[in-house]
């Protein structure tokens, strides 16, 4: 593995979080795919886009994953359903694609180096709620999930309205 620059990585993440904060009106509104993609075109220091469709996005020159993106839970084409644990963590599934195992490694590295990431949660087709900074608080290798802590970076103005309408400790709510 080539040496990496953790300082440069964290500076890029701070730039992304600041831009998302202003663009999403401090987390109070959802962003369209088009708006999210404006980051790379409208921020001079942006060398990467913020996400890669649905899934795990780790640009090559960053130490770990930059963002994870959920698909719509109601979509019949979505094989990955995020769940909330009884501890309030989001279970985000690893990719099963054999050619994209480096994406899963990006989540492991984000946990190892305690890197803040972005969680884009689909709320409608091409419309996302952005949660940031999010921390990877664990990897369950047996279940092939990363445990995301959405509350770790929460401030008084952070988005706090996550509602999976899903399972909490195995119980449908």
N, C-alpha and C positions, 0 to 999 in steps of 0.2 A: 504494500500500500504506500502510495506517495505521501510525503509529508503534507500537512494541511495547515491552513491559517485560521485558527479558531476566532481570532479577533476580527478578521475580515468577514468571516461567516456571520458572526453576531451583529456586526455593523449592517450587513445586508438585511438581516432579519428585523432589526430595529427600523430600518428604512421602510420595509414592507409593512410592519405593524403600524407605523405612523401614518402611512398612506391609507391603509385600510380603515384606521380610526377616523380620519377625515372624510373619506369616501362614504363610509357607512353611517355618517353622522353619529360617531362614537358608539357604533354598534346598534343603533336604534332602527336601522332599516336594512332590508335585504338587498343584495347586490346581484345584478344580472351577470351572466357569463361575459357579455360584452364589456360591462363596466370593470369587471375583475381583470380582463385582458388589457385594459387601458394602462395598467401599471407599467408594463414594459415599454410601451410607446410614449408615455407621458412623463416618466420620471427619468431624468438623464442618467442617474447612477444605476438604474435597474438593468442588470445584465440577464435576468431570467424572468419568465412569466411566473405567476404565483401558484398556478395549478395546472394539472395535466388531465383534463377531462375528469372522469371519475377514477379514483384510485390514489395511489401513493406517488408523490412527486419529490424526487431527489435530484436536483441538478448536479452534474458531474463535479463541479468545483466546490460544492458545499459539503460539509462534514457529514451531515445526516439529513433526513427527510426535512423538506421545507413545509409541505402541506399534505393533508389527506382530504379526500373529497368523497362524500357519500352520494350514492344514487338515491332516487326516491324509493322509500320503503314500499310504496304502493305499486311500484313498477314490476310487472311480471318478468322483466328482463334483468332484474337486479338479484344476483346470487348472494350478495353480501348485505346482511341486515345488521346495522349497528344496534347495540343494546346497552342499557344502563345497568350497572351492577348495584347491589344493595349498598355499596360504599359510595355510590354517586359517580363512579368512573364510567367512561364510555368504552365498550369493547369494540375495537376496530379490527376487522379481519384482515389477515395477511392475504396477499394475492396468491392464487393457486397457479398462475401462469408460469410454466417452467422457464420461460425466457426472461421473466421479470423478477427473479429471486433477489436481485440486487436491491429492488425496491423494499423488500422486507428487511434486508440488511440495513437500509437507511433508517428504518424505525428502531432497530436495535442500537444503532449509533446515536440516534437522538436521545434514547434513554441513557446510554452509557455516558454521554457528555452533557446530559441535562439541558439539551437544546430546546428552546421554545419553538413550537410549530404552529401552523394554522389548521383549523378544522373547518372545512367548508361543508355545511350540511344542506343538502338539497331540500327546498321547501315546496318548490314547484319546478316544472321543467325549465331549465336554464336560469333558475333563481335560487340563491344561496344565502344562508345566514353564515357569517364569518365569526368564528370564535378564536381569540388569540390574546395573549400567548397561552398556548396549551402545552402541557408537559406529558411526556410518556412516562408513566409511573410504574410500568411493569410490562413484561412480555410473558405470555403464557404459551410456551412452545408446544405443549401437548394440544391445546385448543387452537393454536395458530392465530392468536389475537394479541394486539397491543392494547394496553389499558391507558386511556387518555384522561388526564385530569383537566377538565375545562375550567374549574374554579380556581386553580392555583395562581393564575395571573389576573384574576378578576379585580377590578377597581370599582369604585362607586358608579362609574358610568358604563361599565361593561355589560354586554348582553347577558342576561341571566334567565332568559325565558325558554330554555330548552325543554321541550315536551315531546318525548318519544311516543307517548301513548302506547308504550311497549312494555316489555317485561322488566320488572324489578325483582331481583332474586327469584326468577322463574314464575312470577305471578303477573298475569296480564292486568294492567291498570287502566 
